[in-house]
Amino acid sequence: MTFIIHCWKIQALNLSTMIQVMWELVMSSEMIMMIPVLRQRRGRSFARQGDAARDRQDWPHAAAAYRNAVRLIPKRTDLWVQYGHALKGMGNLVDAELAYRRALSAQPFNADTHLQLGHVLKMLNRHEEAAFAYKRAYILAPAWQPPLAELNNYHIDYRNQVTLPTN
């Protein structure tokens, strides 16, 4: 519908205005969603904005930028994790949990994401689920100390458990 309206407008415009209208059409959200190259480029731009805001610990701006990035390039699990971090930094723990779970749905063997999920669950006082997330992180990366330290806080020793084979 928007495209038809823009085409109708173009007929009554001079060349410079016509070029500007065409540029606005190309840069509109509708067109970006249709053109993969533009989606990727725009998504990476939002990711860089999110990274800069994260580095300043400006969590609201980081969350907004990462939300825009994952809307454009949803397969980037690293951006879902960063979105979760920003949401956690704002205190929006329920949405942070959802962002981490979204990342894990695409990349279930990422120990760090399980650890981050455990942290959010612990902050939500969902300790049994947090311990399970820490256990998954430990099983995926048994030499990594952070999940083991969290399990020790729960007085759970998984060091003698069978771990996944390393190929």
PyMOL commands that set and color helices and strands:
alter all, ss='L'
color gray80, all
select helices_A, chain A and resi 2-11+15-27+29-34+36-55+59-72+77-90+93-106+111-123+127-140+145-153
alter helices_A, ss='H'
color red, helices_A
deselect
rebuild
show_as cartoon
